[in-house]
Amino acid sequence: LSGKTVVGASASSEQTVIWTASGALYTCGRGTHGVLGHGEEEDAFVPRQVKALSGKKVMGASVSPYHTVAWTSTKELFTFGWGFEGNLGHGGTANELEPRRVTRAILIGQNVPS
């Protein structure tokens, strides 16, 4: 994160998410269930950029030990991690190892924070 302007962070007991002024999202910690969004379940001992969100401007994020939620400047909502009991909002229970956009149909009429 050297040279980056950090504008926000969220932490659980096992993971941390950090977003920068340029909109990049970084995660580190325990990678179980894909909660870090790097396409694998490996732990990350230093913050790594979530490459699947490159080209998006992340405005904020929240993390739990089981899943992560991130929202963008264009009001897109992405979730990744453990899909147990529909946690991710995709209509199923599959784990997502990389960010997956929650479909607009689900969010009709809802406000996503900016």
C-alpha positions, 0 to 999 in steps of 0.5 A, a space after each residue: 500500500 506504499 504510495 496509496 491513499 487509504 480511505 477506508 478499512 473494515 476488519 473481522 476477527 480473521 480478515 481485513 479489507 482496505 480501499 484506496 482513493 483510486 478505488 482499488 480493494 485490498 484484502 489480507 488474512 485468512 482465506 477460507 471460503 474465498 473471503 479474500 476474493 483472490 480466486 483461491 482459499 489461501 491466506 494472505 499475510 500482506 494486503 493483496 489487491 483484489 484483481 477481479 475488481 480492477 477497473 471498478 472504483 470501490 467506494 466501501 466494503 465490509 468483511 466478516 469471517 465468512 464473506 465480504 461485501 463491496 460497493 462501487 461508484 456505479 452502485 454495483 454491489 459485489 459479494 464473495 466468500 461463503 455462500 452458506 444459507 444464501 449469505 452472498 445474495 446470489 440466490 444459492 449457496 455456492 461459495 464465491 472465490 472472487 467478487 460476483 455482482 449481486 444482480 440488479 433485479 435483486 436490488 431494484 428499489 434498494 439504496 446502495 450506499 455511496 
